[in-house]
Amino acid sequence: MGVSSFGYAHALNTLFFTGNKLGIPKNVIARYLLETDNPGKTIKNVLDFPRASGYNHNIVSKDGKIWNLELTADKGVLTNPPSPFAHSNHCLNIESDFSDAWGTVSRLVFAQDNTKSKMTINELINLQEDTSKGPNNSLFNERTIGKMIIDFGTKIAKVWLLREKEVGWIDYPLDFIN
């Protein structure tokens, strides 16, 4: 997850697919999308690229517009979902063989049921720290390696990383955004 110099938040989710082919690696595509100054145009380019595999990309503008791009080696689907929006490593628009692989559906339903259009930072932190559905199906589960909350109003990104969990949430200024 990151924030570009153009003021777009970009979150990546792994999609659980086994297929791949020769093409541009998903990490290179992710880097290309991170630094976009025009998500619509950049996404259109990506949909034409030969891809080795793919991620789910959520790009959000400062004014709240959302681009949800699901990519595999062979398919790419763009949607502009309304806010509030949640994603949990589960395909929303591309057929998947994984009915609830890794608790993706359970986590998605929980996130959708508990996300409101207006939430405080503390409410977002509490939601991201929820373990009520067990070690596999909770939003915060045994595979969580990081969490981030971006507040464009205050230009602060709050970040939590598993490798530094004893430090807790760290504030990073986003003063480079106009």
Helices and strands as residue ranges (DSSP letters): E 2-3, E 9-14, H 26-34, H 39-48, E 55-60, E 66-71, E 76-79, G 101-103, H 104-114, H 121-128, H 134-137, E 146-151, E 156-161, G 162-164, E 170-173
